Amino acid sequence: MDADAPFATLFGLQVEDIGPGSARFRMDYRPAVNAPNGGVTGAALMALADVAIYGVVLSVVGPVPLAVTTHLNVDLVRRCPRGNVIATATLIRAGRRLVTAEVWIASAADGKVVAHATGTYSVPPPEKR
């Protein structure tokens, strides 16, 4: 995963599980993700959501170097306390060119949901992979 998304290392993102149509990632806390409000910055949560969706893409179509995010919608529903964060992504639909998934992001400390995201990746057609 590090080779596919080297920026994931900057945010401390770790694969916990990738299965058929699902992915679970952990963002290990580090001071670089601090927000001024005493929580984890929304930008880090958005990166976590995007990487978790990419994990679903990997689970469905395998490694596809030219897969790109075409849509990402993130709702930050409450302040995320400083600490580790868990993202659980599940497949909504996998078509010939588009893979859509949703992600629930929660604080690892108390399990409370801090964000919800939906996103779509465009993948090259099978003959160009």
C-alpha positions, 0 to 999 in steps of 0.5 A: 500500500505504501508504494501505491499511496506514499502520502499515506505514510505522512498521515500514519495510515495503516491497513488493518484489513482488506476483504472482498468489497471492504477495507479497514484502515487506522490513522495513528495519531501524530501531532502533524494532524492537530487541528486548532480546535484541539482535535484531528484536522479535517484534512487528515480525515479526508485523506483517510477516507480517500485511502480507505476507498482506494482499499475497496478499489484494490479489493474489487479490481486489484492494484490499478496504478491509474485509478483516480478519485473522481468524487469525494464527499465528506461530512465531518459530523463531530470534532474528532478527539486527538488519538487514533482514528478508524475508517471502515469502507464498504463497496456500494457499486463496482461497474466497468469503469467506476467503483463507489464506496462509503466510509464511516470514520470513528475515534478509536478511543470511544468508537464514536463516528466523527465523519461519513464519506462517499467516494468514487474512483475511476479505473481504466477499462479492463483491456488497459489495466 
